Amino acid sequence: MSEETPRRPAAFRIEPTKTAAPPPAEPVRTPRAIADLQRVTIEPDEALEAEAADALDAPPASARRRGGFSFGKLFLGALGAIVSLAFGLALDAFIRDLFTRADWLGWLALGLSAAALLGLFGVATREVSGLLRLNTVEKERRDGLQAYRTDDERQARDVVARLVSILSSRPETAAGRTRLKDTADDIIDGRDLIGLAERELLLPLDAKARALVLASSKRVSVVTAVSPRAIVDLAFVLFETVRVIRMVSELYGARPGTIGLIRLTRDVLAHLAVTGSIAVGDSLVQQVVGHGLAARLSAKLGEGVVNGLLTARVGLAAMDLCRPLPFLAVQRPRIGDFLRDLTQSSGESSR
């Protein structure tokens, strides 16, 4: 048996293991300056402007419910009684002291006190009358809505009779009152009678109220556009807000006193805060409507139009609260109508 030939040593080359190559790094973007910022423009968008205007069209305002017991009313009533007693005792001591110095001084102080008391009685009577008129208008609005919904002819006749009494002092309603009087013996459904009274009596007043609100909005828009100070804008907006509320209330027969005007203004602002119209004015309207108008007019005029729209929203809320009937057969004004008028007037003033 032969032996196997031994294998001679040999050299072998071992190839290195291939590993996956890392992905190429993304090229780093070197910072660069943008030199043409002034060419960036904001194009007006009619659809977005219509959306912003619709956002301002909040539901009709309604008066807050009042009455009932509250600890706040108890506190204010007791505090008022204490202050009245203290003032009366101080006045009595003052008049007695003047009588001890000289009789004519005592009688003079007594006469002046009587005149002041008479004036206070007159002011109190005026304020109470204004509050009663506001309550009458509010009750008429509730009863009119109820008669319209139930289609009750008898209740509608009572509502129309009270409406004629409320608006009897307005010359714009003379022709409508005459036409309603001619239908006294006709057989009309309650809903149709309320609609007829609204068109004949309130439609002329609605047109005048819309003109008042539009004029106030234009004044706010112009003053905001030309005023160099924000404090002047704020003061004028507050002045026009109170002014338009008073004018609209007097137009519809409410004529509130000072206390009634404060209550009415509080209700209007509370409605705007609840419906979010003020917040809309700070965000959506200024960013959309204001910028779109700025592209066509100017930034300052666009800001003026926005403030004019908010003033118009206050006027519409005042119409909702002071109108003896809610908007039933007559279409309620919309913010979009005021937007068109304000943009036209701002465009004419800018040329």
C-alpha positions as CSV (number, residue, x, y, z in Angstrom):
1,M,0.0,0.0,0.0
2,S,1.5,3.3,-1.2
3,E,1.6,6.4,1.0
4,E,-0.4,9.6,-0.2
5,T,1.7,12.4,-1.6
6,P,1.7,15.2,0.9
7,R,0.1,18.5,-0.3
8,R,2.5,21.2,-0.8
9,P,1.9,24.5,1.0
10,A,0.2,27.2,-1.0
11,A,-0.8,30.8,-0.4
12,F,-4.4,32.0,-0.7
13,R,-5.7,35.5,-0.9
14,I,-8.7,36.4,1.2
15,E,-10.9,39.1,-0.3
16,P,-12.2,41.7,2.3
17,T,-15.9,41.6,3.2
18,K,-17.9,44.2,1.3
19,T,-20.0,46.5,3.5
20,A,-22.9,48.7,2.4
21,A,-21.8,52.2,1.5
22,P,-23.4,54.9,3.6
23,P,-26.0,57.1,1.8
24,P,-24.6,60.3,0.4
25,A,-25.2,63.2,2.7
26,E,-27.8,65.7,1.5
27,P,-26.2,68.9,0.5
28,V,-26.4,71.6,3.1
29,R,-28.4,74.6,1.9
30,T,-26.4,77.7,2.4
31,P,-28.2,80.6,3.9
32,R,-29.1,83.4,1.5
33,A,-30.7,86.7,1.8
34,I,-34.1,87.6,0.3
35,A,-33.8,91.0,-0.9
36,D,-37.2,91.6,-2.5
37,L,-39.6,91.4,0.4
38,Q,-41.4,94.5,-0.8
39,R,-42.7,92.7,-3.8
40,V,-44.7,90.3,-1.7
41,T,-48.4,91.2,-2.0
42,I,-51.6,89.8,-0.6
43,E,-54.2,89.2,-3.2
44,P,-57.8,89.9,-2.3
45,D,-60.0,86.9,-2.0
46,E,-63.7,87.6,-2.5
47,A,-64.7,84.2,-1.0
48,L,-62.7,84.7,2.1
49,E,-64.0,88.2,2.6
50,A,-67.6,86.9,2.2
51,E,-66.8,84.2,4.8
52,A,-65.5,86.8,7.2
53,A,-68.6,89.0,6.7
54,D,-70.8,86.0,7.3
55,A,-68.9,85.4,10.5
56,L,-70.0,88.8,11.7
57,D,-73.7,88.0,11.0
58,A,-74.4,86.7,14.5
59,P,-77.9,85.6,15.5
60,P,-80.3,88.5,16.4
61,A,-79.7,90.0,19.8
62,S,-82.2,89.4,22.6
63,A,-82.6,91.2,25.9
64,R,-81.4,89.4,29.0
65,R,-83.9,88.1,31.5
66,R,-84.2,90.3,34.6
67,G,-86.0,90.0,37.8
68,G,-85.8,87.7,40.7
69,F,-83.9,87.8,44.0
70,S,-80.1,88.2,44.0
71,F,-77.6,89.0,46.8
72,G,-76.2,91.8,44.6
73,K,-79.5,93.6,44.4
74,L,-80.0,93.2,48.1
75,F,-76.5,94.7,48.8
76,L,-77.1,97.6,46.4
77,G,-80.5,98.3,47.9
78,A,-79.3,98.3,51.5
79,L,-76.3,100.4,50.6
80,G,-78.4,102.9,48.8
81,A,-80.7,103.2,51.8
82,I,-77.8,103.7,54.2
83,V,-76.3,106.4,52.0
84,S,-79.6,108.2,51.7
85,L,-80.1,108.2,55.5
86,A,-76.6,109.5,56.0
87,F,-77.0,112.2,53.4
88,G,-80.5,113.2,54.9
89,L,-79.1,113.5,58.4
90,A,-76.1,115.5,57.2
91,L,-78.4,117.9,55.3
92,D,-80.7,118.3,58.3
93,A,-77.7,119.2,60.5
94,F,-76.4,121.6,57.9
95,I,-79.7,123.4,57.6
96,R,-80.1,123.6,61.4
97,D,-76.6,125.1,61.7
98,L,-77.5,127.7,59.1
99,F,-80.6,128.7,61.0
100,T,-78.6,129.2,64.2
101,R,-76.2,131.5,62.3
102,A,-78.9,133.5,60.4
103,D,-82.6,132.9,59.5
104,W,-82.2,133.9,55.9
105,L,-79.3,131.4,55.4
106,G,-81.5,128.7,56.8
107,W,-84.4,129.6,54.6
108,L,-82.1,129.8,51.5
109,A,-80.7,126.4,52.2
110,L,-84.2,125.0,52.7
111,G,-85.3,126.4,49.4
112,L,-82.3,125.1,47.5
113,S,-82.8,121.7,49.1
114,A,-86.5,121.7,47.9
115,A,-85.4,122.7,44.4
116,A,-82.8,119.9,44.4
117,L,-85.4,117.4,45.6
118,L,-87.7,118.6,42.8
119,G,-85.0,118.1,40.2
120,L,-84.2,114.7,41.5
121,F,-87.8,113.7,41.3
122,G,-87.9,114.9,37.7
123,V,-84.8,112.9,36.8
124,A,-86.1,109.8,38.5
125,T,-89.4,110.1,36.7
126,R,-87.6,110.4,33.4
127,E,-85.4,107.4,34.1
128,V,-88.4,105.3,35.2
129,S,-90.3,106.3,32.1
130,G,-87.4,105.3,29.9
131,L,-87.1,101.9,31.6
132,L,-90.8,101.4,31.2
133,R,-90.6,102.2,27.5
134,L,-87.8,99.7,27.1
135,N,-89.8,97.0,28.9
136,T,-92.9,97.8,26.7
137,V,-90.9,97.3,23.5
138,E,-89.4,94.1,24.9
139,K,-92.8,92.8,25.8
140,E,-94.2,93.8,22.4
141,R,-91.4,91.9,20.7
142,R,-92.1,88.7,22.7
143,D,-95.9,88.9,22.1
144,G,-95.5,89.6,18.4
145,L,-93.2,86.6,18.0
146,Q,-95.7,84.4,19.9
147,A,-98.6,85.6,17.8
148,Y,-96.7,85.0,14.6
149,R,-95.8,81.5,15.6
150,T,-99.2,80.5,16.9
151,D,-101.1,82.3,14.0
152,D,-103.6,83.7,16.6
153,E,-105.7,86.4,15.1
154,R,-106.9,87.8,18.4
155,Q,-103.5,88.1,19.9
156,A,-102.2,89.5,16.6
157,R,-104.8,92.3,16.8
158,D,-103.7,93.2,20.3
159,V,-100.1,93.2,19.2
160,V,-100.8,95.5,16.2
161,A,-102.9,97.9,18.3
162,R,-100.0,98.3,20.8
163,L,-97.5,98.6,18.0
164,V,-99.6,101.5,16.5
165,S,-99.6,103.1,19.9
166,I,-95.9,102.8,20.3
167,L,-95.1,104.3,16.9
168,S,-97.9,106.9,16.9
169,S,-95.4,109.7,17.3
170,R,-93.4,108.8,14.2
171,P,-94.4,110.6,11.1
172,E,-92.9,107.9,8.9
173,T,-95.7,105.5,10.0
174,A,-98.6,107.8,9.3
175,A,-99.4,106.2,5.9
176,G,-99.0,102.6,7.3
177,R,-101.3,103.4,10.2
178,T,-103.9,104.6,7.9
179,R,-103.7,101.4,5.7
180,L,-103.9,99.2,8.8
181,K,-106.9,101.0,10.0
182,D,-108.7,100.3,6.7
183,T,-108.1,96.5,7.3
184,A,-109.8,96.6,10.8
185,D,-112.9,94.7,9.6
186,D,-111.1,92.3,7.2
187,I,-110.6,88.7,8.1
188,I,-106.8,88.1,8.2
189,D,-104.8,85.3,9.7
190,G,-102.7,86.3,12.7
191,R,-99.4,85.5,10.9
192,D,-100.4,87.6,7.9
193,L,-101.6,90.5,10.1
194,I,-98.2,90.6,11.9
195,G,-96.4,90.5,8.6
196,L,-98.6,93.3,7.2
197,A,-98.0,95.5,10.3
198,E,-94.3,94.9,10.1
199,R,-94.1,95.9,6.4
200,E,-96.4,98.9,6.8
201,L,-95.1,100.4,10.1
202,L,-91.5,99.1,10.6
203,L,-90.1,98.9,7.0
204,P,-89.8,102.8,6.7
205,L,-88.1,102.9,10.1
206,D,-85.8,100.0,9.2
207,A,-84.6,102.0,6.1
208,K,-83.9,105.0,8.3
209,A,-82.2,102.9,11.0
210,R,-80.0,101.3,8.4
211,A,-79.0,104.8,7.1
212,L,-78.2,105.9,10.6
213,V,-76.0,102.8,11.2
214,L,-74.3,103.2,7.9
215,A,-73.5,106.9,8.5
216,S,-72.1,106.0,11.9
217,S,-70.0,103.2,10.4
218,K,-68.6,105.6,7.7
219,R,-67.7,108.2,10.3
220,V,-65.8,105.6,12.4
221,S,-64.1,104.3,9.2
222,V,-62.9,107.7,8.1
223,V,-61.7,108.8,11.6
224,T,-59.8,105.5,12.1
225,A,-58.2,105.9,8.7
226,V,-56.9,109.5,9.3
227,S,-56.3,109.4,13.1
228,P,-52.7,109.2,14.1
229,R,-53.4,108.0,17.6
230,A,-55.0,104.8,18.8
231,I,-56.5,106.5,21.8
232,V,-58.4,108.8,19.5
233,D,-59.7,105.8,17.6
234,L,-60.9,104.1,20.8
235,A,-62.6,107.3,22.2
236,F,-64.4,108.0,18.9
237,V,-65.5,104.4,18.5
238,L,-67.0,104.4,22.1
239,F,-68.7,107.7,21.4
240,E,-70.2,106.5,18.1
241,T,-71.3,103.2,19.8
242,V,-73.3,105.0,22.4
243,R,-74.6,107.5,19.9
244,V,-75.9,105.0,17.4
245,I,-77.6,102.9,20.1
246,R,-79.4,106.1,21.4
247,M,-80.4,107.1,17.9
248,V,-81.8,103.7,17.0
249,S,-83.7,103.4,20.2
250,E,-85.3,106.8,19.8
251,L,-86.2,105.9,16.2
252,Y,-88.2,102.8,17.2
253,G,-90.0,104.6,20.1
254,A,-88.0,103.4,23.1
255,R,-86.2,106.7,24.0
256,P,-84.3,105.4,27.1
257,G,-82.9,107.7,29.8
258,T,-79.4,107.5,31.1
259,I,-79.9,104.3,33.1
260,G,-81.9,102.7,30.2
261,L,-79.1,103.7,27.8
262,I,-76.5,102.1,30.0
263,R,-78.6,98.9,30.3
264,L,-79.2,98.8,26.5
265,T,-75.5,99.3,25.8
266,R,-74.6,96.6,28.2
267,D,-77.0,94.2,26.5
268,V,-75.6,95.0,23.1
269,L,-72.0,94.5,24.2
270,A,-72.9,91.4,26.1
271,H,-74.5,90.0,22.9
272,L,-71.4,90.8,20.8
273,A,-69.2,89.2,23.4
274,V,-71.3,86.0,23.6
275,T,-71.6,85.6,19.9
276,G,-67.9,86.2,19.5
277,S,-68.2,89.1,17.1
278,I,-65.6,91.1,18.9
279,A,-63.1,88.2,18.7
280,V,-63.9,87.8,15.1
281,G,-63.1,91.4,14.5
282,D,-59.7,90.9,16.1
283,S,-58.7,87.8,14.2
284,L,-60.6,86.7,11.1
285,V,-61.9,90.0,9.9
286,Q,-58.7,91.9,10.3
287,Q,-56.6,89.1,8.7
288,V,-58.9,88.4,5.8
289,V,-61.1,91.5,5.2
290,G,-58.5,94.0,6.3
291,H,-55.8,92.5,4.2
292,G,-57.9,92.0,1.2
293,L,-59.0,95.6,1.4
294,A,-55.5,96.8,2.0
295,A,-54.5,95.2,-1.3
296,R,-57.1,97.3,-3.1
297,L,-57.1,100.5,-0.9
298,S,-54.3,100.8,1.7
299,A,-53.5,99.3,5.1
300,K,-54.9,102.2,7.0
301,L,-58.1,102.4,5.0
302,G,-58.6,98.6,5.5
303,E,-58.3,99.0,9.2
304,G,-60.9,101.8,9.1
305,V,-63.3,99.6,7.2
306,V,-62.9,96.8,9.8
307,N,-63.7,99.3,12.6
308,G,-66.7,100.5,10.6
309,L,-67.9,96.9,10.2
310,L,-67.8,96.4,14.0
311,T,-69.7,99.6,14.5
312,A,-72.3,98.4,12.0
313,R,-72.5,95.1,14.0
314,V,-73.3,97.2,17.1
315,G,-76.0,99.1,15.2
316,L,-77.6,95.8,14.0
317,A,-77.6,94.5,17.6
318,A,-79.3,97.8,18.7
319,M,-81.9,97.3,16.0
320,D,-82.6,93.8,17.3
321,L,-83.1,95.0,20.9
322,C,-85.0,98.2,20.1
323,R,-87.3,97.1,17.3
324,P,-90.8,96.5,18.6
325,L,-91.1,93.3,16.4
326,P,-88.4,90.9,15.4
327,F,-87.5,90.5,11.8
328,L,-90.2,88.1,10.5
329,A,-91.6,89.2,7.2
330,V,-88.8,91.7,6.5
331,Q,-85.3,90.5,5.8
332,R,-82.8,91.5,8.4
333,P,-79.9,93.7,7.2
334,R,-76.6,91.9,6.8
335,I,-73.0,92.9,7.4
336,G,-72.2,92.2,3.7
337,D,-74.4,95.1,2.7
338,F,-72.4,97.5,4.9
339,L,-69.2,96.0,3.6
340,R,-70.0,97.0,0.1
341,D,-71.0,100.5,1.1
342,L,-67.9,101.0,3.2
343,T,-65.5,99.8,0.6
344,Q,-67.1,102.0,-2.0
345,S,-66.9,105.1,0.2
346,S,-63.3,104.2,1.2
347,G,-62.3,103.8,-2.4
348,E,-63.9,107.1,-3.4
349,S,-62.1,108.9,-0.4
350,S,-58.8,107.3,-1.4
351,R,-58.9,108.7,-4.9
